[in-house]
Amino acid sequence: MAKYLILLLCFLLAPLWLFAQQSDPDDPFERDPIFSKSIDELFDNEKDDEFGDEEEEMDHYNDDFDGAVRRLSQDGIDLGGGLEAGPYFSSDLYSQYPNLPTIHFNRVNGLFLGLRKERMQWHRYNSFLDIPQIQPHGLIGWGTASKDWEYTLGLEKLIGENRRFLIGGEYHNATATEDYKRVGLVESSITSFFAGYDFLDYYKMEGFGAYALFRTHRWLETGFSFNSDRFSSLEQNTSYSLFGKASTYRPNPAIDSDADEIDLDIYTLSLSLNPRNVLLANRFTMAGSIQAELADNSDSDEDYRFNKYRSEFRMYYNFEPGSVLKWRLQAGSITGNAPDFKDFYLGGIGTLRGSPFKIFQGNQMILSNLEVKFGRPSHYSSEWLTDYNLHILLFLDSGWVAQTPELRESTNPFEGFHRFSISDMQHDAGFGIGSGAFRFELAWPLKTFDSSPAFWIRFNPTF
């Protein structure tokens, strides 16, 4: 395992030397969610947009960078970043720690009420105990159905005048999920409370972790985290919803079919390219990420030694005014013997939208989501869509999952991919209509299942 760890470290750190000297005036990491602002800022009458008032936004768009420093707007209640940073406006390492919103509702905790100071944020560091650029962070809250207190307590320190390095650590005892990429966390709370549809699966994390992050000014963010945790299964504790039926809730699955508690020591490496979707040109941008969770070590439960690798590529192309092509490609592989909650699952919301929910499970995965949006061009750019006007959406979801026996005895994450064929993929197609605040979608499976469409109400874009 050591040689793979060294190779991954070299791969993650080598590109940083190419970008570390950048010094542009607009920092995409500076955008903060509402709940990280002070009380004075929240009630300030001055407009606090990313670029200030409308005139300033136009100036930024027409400056010498020709729009390349603008961040591509990701609308939606979660991906827009307006409520909390969470795993969507933080490092990819964020979800190695408890990741549910400060206030949420689900079938395990019921209504959860808490207070939080966010982790892994690059700005608004002052001083603590007269030590500059350091701050505590944490969470404390109570679940009305689980009848349990949850908490995290940590400390972070920014290093250097340019704020390029961040180190931190925390102790935690709280609920988390692996499904944050499938559906927004706040979005799932809304559908759970009002309609009884909870699309996340949950587990308890108790333990501690330490992490180190490095970023360039705009294009790269990389990090390392060590976590020592006990993962525990959680029971469904409520069937309440305001308008839905109790039968719409699924039981919360155990973390594994053979165990309700698992001790894991996980070393995680991550690299994100253009994590905030800064435009590379007026009409185009792309982004990507690679993450490796290394739990194949003697400190993890002897029945669960595994390494999990996951990569993602995203592209956005404004091919004519008001028309945008979006493409997301994900791939993943797990070597060794991983517990069920670490496997890959496709089907349903956020993945294969016409297929049954989480119908495909395995230790290898490829997923492609292709979307075309047609709407009103932005008032400022006359090219990209206006976020909160109606648009029409066409999409094609394609996915493949396999349970590859050779991977259980191998350390090579590419083992078994030679069997992959496009003809083996499940394809779902559909259309939708909506805005940045909501969206209605209809999706049909093109093979394997019957032709009945699936209907989705979304409060986030898929990606």
C-alpha positions in Angstrom: 0.0 0.0 0.0 2.9 2.4 0.7 4.0 2.6 -2.9 0.4 3.6 -4.0 0.3 6.2 -1.2 3.6 7.7 -2.4 2.4 7.8 -6.0 -0.8 9.4 -5.1 0.9 12.1 -3.0 3.2 12.9 -5.9 0.3 13.1 -8.3 -1.6 15.4 -6.1 1.3 17.7 -5.2 3.2 18.0 -8.5 0.7 20.3 -10.3 0.6 22.7 -7.5 4.0 24.2 -8.4 2.5 25.3 -11.8 -0.2 27.4 -10.2 1.1 28.6 -6.8 2.3 32.0 -8.1 -1.1 33.2 -9.4 -2.3 36.4 -7.8 -5.6 37.6 -9.3 -7.9 40.1 -7.5 -11.0 38.0 -7.5 -11.0 34.9 -5.2 -13.7 32.3 -5.8 -13.0 30.8 -2.4 -14.0 34.0 -0.7 -17.8 33.5 -1.3 -19.4 32.6 2.0 -22.7 31.0 2.9 -25.3 33.0 4.9 -24.7 31.1 8.1 -21.0 31.9 8.2 -21.6 35.6 8.2 -21.8 37.8 11.3 -25.1 39.2 12.6 -24.1 42.7 11.5 -23.5 41.4 7.9 -26.7 39.5 7.8 -28.7 42.7 8.6 -26.5 45.1 6.6 -28.6 47.1 4.1 -25.8 47.2 1.6 -26.0 44.6 -1.2 -23.5 41.8 -0.6 -23.4 40.1 -3.9 -20.3 38.4 -5.2 -19.3 41.5 -7.2 -21.5 44.1 -5.4 -24.1 46.0 -7.4 -25.2 45.4 -11.0 -22.9 48.0 -12.4 -19.9 46.4 -10.7 -20.9 43.0 -12.1 -21.0 44.4 -15.6 -17.5 46.0 -15.1 -16.2 42.6 -13.9 -17.7 40.8 -16.9 -16.2 43.2 -19.4 -12.7 43.6 -17.8 -9.4 42.4 -19.3 -10.1 38.8 -18.3 -13.2 38.9 -20.6 -15.3 37.2 -18.1 -12.9 34.4 -17.3 -12.8 35.3 -13.6 -16.6 35.0 -13.1 -17.9 31.9 -11.3 -20.4 29.9 -13.2 -23.7 30.2 -11.2 -24.9 26.9 -9.6 -28.4 27.6 -8.7 -30.5 25.6 -6.4 -31.1 25.5 -2.6 -27.9 23.5 -1.9 -25.6 23.9 -4.9 -26.2 27.7 -4.9 -24.4 27.8 -1.6 -26.9 30.4 -0.1 -27.7 28.6 3.2 -24.7 26.5 4.3 -21.3 25.6 2.9 -21.6 21.9 3.6 -19.9 19.5 1.2 -20.9 21.8 -1.8 -18.9 24.9 -0.9 -16.0 23.2 0.9 -13.1 20.9 0.2 -13.9 17.4 -1.1 -12.6 16.2 2.3 -15.6 17.8 4.1 -17.7 14.6 3.8 -15.1 12.5 5.6 -16.7 14.2 8.6 -20.3 14.5 9.7 -21.9 16.5 6.9 -25.7 17.0 7.5 -27.1 20.6 7.7 -27.4 22.5 11.0 -31.2 22.2 10.8 -32.6 19.2 9.0 -35.4 16.6 8.9 -35.0 12.9 8.1 -36.4 9.5 9.1 -33.6 8.9 11.6 -33.3 12.2 13.5 -36.7 13.6 12.9 -36.4 17.4 13.2 -32.8 18.2 14.1 -32.1 21.6 15.6 -28.5 22.7 16.0 -25.9 25.5 16.0 -22.7 25.3 13.9 -19.5 27.1 13.0 -18.4 25.7 9.7 -15.1 23.8 9.0 -12.8 24.1 6.0 -13.6 27.7 5.0 -10.8 29.9 3.7 -12.0 33.3 4.8 -13.1 35.3 7.8 -10.4 34.0 10.2 -9.6 36.4 13.0 -7.8 35.4 16.1 -8.5 33.1 19.0 -6.5 33.4 22.3 -4.6 36.2 20.5 -3.3 33.7 17.9 -3.8 35.1 14.4 -5.7 33.3 11.7 -7.1 30.6 14.0 -10.6 29.7 15.0 -12.6 27.0 16.7 -15.5 25.3 14.8 -18.1 22.8 15.8 -21.7 21.7 16.0 -24.2 20.9 18.8 -27.8 19.8 18.2 -30.6 17.6 19.2 -32.7 15.2 17.2 -36.4 15.1 18.2 -37.0 11.6 17.0 -33.6 10.0 17.8 -33.7 11.8 21.1 -29.9 12.1 21.0 -27.4 14.9 21.2 -24.9 15.2 18.4 -21.8 17.3 18.4 -18.5 18.1 16.8 -15.6 20.2 18.2 -12.6 21.3 16.2 -9.9 23.9 15.6 -8.4 25.3 12.4 -5.3 27.4 11.6 -4.6 29.3 8.3 -0.8 29.4 7.6 0.8 32.2 5.5 -0.1 35.7 4.5 -1.7 34.4 1.2 -3.9 31.9 3.1 -2.9 29.0 1.0 -2.5 26.3 3.7 -5.1 25.3 6.3 -4.7 22.7 9.0 -7.3 21.4 11.4 -8.8 18.6 13.4 -11.9 17.7 15.3 -13.7 15.2 17.5 -17.2 14.2 16.5 -20.2 12.1 17.4 -22.9 12.8 14.8 -24.9 11.5 11.8 -23.5 11.5 8.3 -24.4 10.2 4.8 -22.5 8.9 1.7 -25.3 10.2 -0.6 -24.6 13.9 -0.7 -23.8 13.8 -4.4 -27.0 12.1 -5.2 -29.4 14.7 -3.9 -29.0 18.0 -1.9 -29.0 17.6 1.8 -31.4 20.5 2.4 -33.4 19.4 -0.6 -33.8 15.9 1.0 -35.0 17.5 4.3 -37.7 19.4 2.4 -39.0 16.3 0.5 -38.8 14.3 3.7 -40.8 16.8 5.9 -43.5 17.6 3.3 -43.9 14.4 1.3 -42.2 11.6 3.2 -39.4 11.0 0.6 -36.0 10.7 2.2 -33.4 9.9 -0.4 -30.4 9.7 1.9 -29.1 6.7 3.9 -27.5 7.5 7.3 -25.0 6.2 9.8 -23.4 7.5 13.0 -19.7 8.6 13.1 -17.9 8.7 16.4 -14.2 9.4 16.4 -11.6 12.1 15.4 -9.8 13.3 12.4 -7.1 15.7 11.3 -6.6 17.4 7.9 -4.4 19.7 5.9 -5.5 21.6 2.8 -3.6 23.6 0.2 -5.1 25.8 -2.6 -3.8 28.0 -5.3 -5.6 31.3 -5.9 -8.2 30.0 -8.2 -7.7 26.7 -10.0 -6.6 24.0 -7.6 -7.4 22.6 -4.1 -5.8 19.5 -2.6 -5.9 17.9 0.8 -5.1 15.1 3.1 -7.2 13.8 5.9 -6.7 11.0 8.6 -9.9 9.8 10.3 -10.3 7.1 13.0 -14.0 6.4 13.4 -16.5 3.9 14.6 -19.4 3.7 12.1 -22.7 2.5 13.5 -26.0 1.6 11.9 -29.0 3.8 12.7 -32.7 2.9 13.0 -35.6 4.7 11.4 -37.2 6.6 14.2 -40.1 8.5 12.6 -42.5 8.1 9.7 -43.9 11.7 10.0 -44.5 13.9 7.0 -46.8 16.8 6.6 -48.6 15.7 3.5 -47.1 12.3 2.6 -47.8 8.8 3.7 -45.7 6.8 6.2 -45.4 4.0 3.6 -43.2 6.2 1.4 -40.3 6.0 3.9 -37.7 3.3 3.3 -36.1 1.6 6.3 -32.7 3.0 7.0 -30.3 0.3 5.9 -27.5 -1.1 8.1 -24.0 -0.1 7.2 -23.3 -3.8 6.3 -25.3 -7.0 6.1 -22.9 -8.7 8.6 -22.1 -5.9 11.0 -23.8 -2.9 12.8 -20.5 -1.4 14.0 -17.2 -1.1 12.1 -14.0 0.6 13.2 -12.1 2.2 10.3 -8.9 4.2 10.0 -9.1 6.0 6.7 -6.4 8.1 5.0 -8.0 10.3 2.3 -6.3 12.2 -0.5 -8.2 14.7 -2.8 -7.4 16.9 -5.7 -9.9 19.3 -7.2 -9.4 21.3 -10.5 -11.4 24.5 -10.7 -13.6 23.5 -7.7 -15.7 26.7 -7.9 -16.5 26.4 -11.6 -14.7 29.6 -12.6 -15.2 30.3 -16.3 -12.2 29.4 -18.4 -13.7 31.4 -21.3 -16.8 33.4 -21.9 -18.8 30.3 -23.0 -17.0 27.4 -21.6 -15.6 25.9 -18.4 -14.8 22.5 -17.0 -13.8 21.0 -13.6 -12.7 17.8 -12.1 -11.8 15.9 -8.9 -10.0 12.8 -7.8 -10.4 11.2 -4.3 -8.8 8.2 -2.7 -10.0 6.7 0.6 -7.3 4.3 1.9 -8.6 2.0 4.6 -6.5 -1.1 3.8 -4.4 -1.0 7.0 -4.0 -2.9 10.2 -5.9 -0.4 12.3 -9.2 -1.0 10.5 -11.5 -4.0 11.3 -9.8 -7.1 9.8 -13.0 -8.0 7.9 -13.1 -4.5 6.2 -9.8 -3.6 4.6 -10.4 -1.6 1.4 -9.3 1.4 -0.8 -12.0 3.4 -2.6 -11.2 5.6 -5.6 -13.5 8.1 -7.2 -13.1 10.6 -10.0 -15.4 13.2 -11.6 -15.3 15.4 -14.6 -17.7 18.3 -15.4 -18.1 20.4 -18.5 -20.4 23.4 -19.2 -20.6 24.8 -22.7 -22.8 27.8 -23.7 -23.1 26.9 -27.4 -25.6 29.7 -28.3 -27.3 32.4 -26.2 -29.6 30.8 -23.7 -28.5 27.3 -24.6 -26.2 25.3 -22.3 -24.7 21.8 -22.7 -23.7 20.2 -19.4 -21.9 16.9 -19.0 -20.8 15.0 -15.9 -18.7 11.8 -16.0 -18.0 9.8 -12.8 -16.0 6.7 -12.4 -15.1 4.7 -9.3 -13.5 1.5 -8.1 -13.1 -0.3 -4.7 -10.3 -2.8 -3.9 -10.5 -5.1 -1.0 -13.6 -5.9 1.1 -15.7 -2.7 1.7 -18.8 -2.6 3.9 -22.1 -2.1 2.0 -22.4 1.6 2.8 -19.2 2.3 0.9 -20.3 0.5 -2.3 -21.5 2.4 -5.4 -25.2 2.6 -6.0 -27.0 3.8 -9.2 -30.6 4.3 -9.9 -33.1 7.0 -9.1 -32.7 10.6 -8.3 -29.4 12.2 -9.2 -28.0 9.2 -11.1 -30.2 7.1 -13.5 -33.4 9.1 -13.2 -35.7 6.6 -14.9 -34.5 3.5 -13.0 -35.6 2.2 -9.6 -33.9 3.8 -6.6 -30.4 2.4 -5.9 -31.2 -0.7 -8.0 -27.6 -1.2 -9.1 -24.8 -2.0 -6.5 -21.2 -2.9 -7.0 -17.5 -2.1 -6.4 -17.0 -0.5 -9.9 -19.0 2.2 -11.4 -19.2 4.5 -14.5 -21.9 7.2 -14.7 -22.6 9.8 -17.4 -25.2 12.6 -17.1 -25.7 14.7 -20.2 -28.1 17.7 -20.2 -29.1 20.4 -22.6 -30.9 23.5 -21.2 -32.8 26.1 -23.2 -33.8 29.3 -21.6 -33.7 33.1 -21.5 -30.2 34.5 -21.9 -28.7 36.4 -19.0 -29.3 40.1 -19.0 -25.6 40.8 -18.4 -23.8 38.2 -20.6 -26.6 37.7 -23.2 -25.3 34.1 -23.4 -25.6 32.1 -20.2 -29.1 31.4 -18.9 -30.8 33.6 -16.3 -31.0 31.5 -13.2 -34.6 32.2 -12.1 -36.5 32.3 -15.4 -38.1 29.1 -16.7 -36.0 26.8 -18.9 -36.5 23.6 -20.8 -34.2 20.6 -20.0 -33.4 17.5 -22.1 -31.2 14.8 -20.6 -29.6 11.4 -21.0 -28.3 9.4 -18.1 -26.1 6.4 -18.7 -24.6 4.1 -16.0 -22.8 0.9 -15.4 -22.1 -0.9 -12.1 -20.3 -4.2 -11.6 -19.5 -6.5 -8.7 -15.9 -7.5 -9.7 -14.7 -10.5 -7.6 -11.0 -9.9 -8.6 -11.0 -6.5 -6.9 -11.5 -8.1 -3.5 -8.0 -9.7 -3.8 -6.3 -6.9 -5.8 -4.8 -3.5 -5.1 -5.2 -2.4 -8.7 -8.3 -0.1 -9.0 -8.4 -0.7 -12.8 -8.8 -4.4 -12.5 -12.0 -5.5 -14.3 -12.6 -2.3 -16.3 -11.5 -4.1 -19.4 -14.9 -5.9 -19.3 -16.8 -2.6 -19.6 -18.8 -2.0 -22.7 -21.1 0.8 -23.7 -23.7 -1.8 -24.6 -23.8 -2.9 -21.0 -24.9 0.5 -19.7 -28.4 1.3 -18.6 -29.7 4.4 -20.4 -32.5 6.7 -19.1 -33.8 9.7 -21.0 -36.2 12.5 -20.2 -37.1 16.1 -20.2 -38.0 18.8 -17.6 -39.0 22.3 -17.0 -38.1 24.6 -14.2 -35.9 27.4 -12.9 -33.1 27.9 -10.5 -35.5 27.4 -7.6 -37.3 24.3 -8.7 -37.6 21.8 -11.5 -40.0 19.1 -12.7 -38.5 16.1 -14.5 -39.9 13.0 -16.3 -37.5 10.2 -17.1 -37.9 6.9 -19.0 -35.7 3.8 -18.8 -34.6 2.9 -22.3 -33.9 -0.8 -21.5 -34.0 -3.3 -18.6 -37.1 -1.9 -16.9 -40.7 -1.2 -18.1 -41.5 2.0 -19.9 -43.3 3.7 -17.1 -41.7 7.2 -16.5 -40.4 8.4 -13.2 -41.5 11.9 -12.0 -39.1 14.1 -10.0 -39.5 17.4 -8.2 -36.1 18.9 -7.7 -34.8 21.9 -5.8 -31.3 21.6 -7.2 -29.8 20.9 -10.6 -28.3 17.4 -10.9 -24.8 18.9 -11.1 
